[in-house]
Amino acid sequence: MRPVDLWRHTSFRLALGVALFVLATLMLAGGIGYGLMQAQLAVRQDARVTEIYAAIEETGQLGDEAELIEH
């Protein structure tokens, strides 16, 4: 059977359509998941950096240079 003859079969076109639909759905779900994960990690990183700088600022205000260097 030649590849051109495959297009004449409804079962081949249906299988190809379903495969493309599943592939597109997986790519969309992966993209959405990636975007959500990236946003969540950015929020966590910002919170952690803010926490670190707050601790350094607090230590600096107390005037304890040894603890400031440790932080």
N, C-alpha and C positions, 0 to 999 in steps of 0.2 A: 504494500500500500504506500502510495506516495504521500508526502506531507500535505500536499494541496488537497488530497481527498479527505483528510481529517476534518477540514472545515465544513464539509457536507454533513457530518454526523452531529446531530443535536446533542448527544451525550458528551461529545468532546467539547463543544462550545459551552455547555452547561458546567462541566467540570472546570474548564478554564475560567469561567466567570466566577464560580464559587471560590476558586483558589485566589484570584485577584482580589475579591471582596475580603477574604480572610486576611490576606497580606496587607491590604489597605487599613483594615481595622486594627491589626496588630501594630502597624506603624503609628497610627493615630493614638492608640492607647499608650504606646511607648513614649511618644512625644509629650503627651499630657503628663504622664508619670514623671518624666525627666524634668519638666518645667516645675511641677509641684515640689519635687525633691530639691531642686536647685534653690527655689524660693525659701523652703524650710531651712536648708543649711545656711543660707545667707542670714536669715533671722537669728539662728543660733550663734553664728560667728559674730554678728554685731553685738549680741547680748554678752557674749564671753569677753569681747574686747572692752566693752563698756564696764563690765565687772572688774577686769584687770586694772584699767585706768582709775576706777574709783578706789580700789585698794591701794594703789600707788599714791594717789592724791591724799588719801586719809593718812597713810604712813608719813608722807612728806609734811603734812600739816602738824603732825605730832612732833616733828623735829628729830626723829630717831634715824640717823643716817645709816646705821648698820642694817636696820630692818628695811630701809628704803633700797639699799643696794641688793639685799636678798630678794626683794620682790621683783 
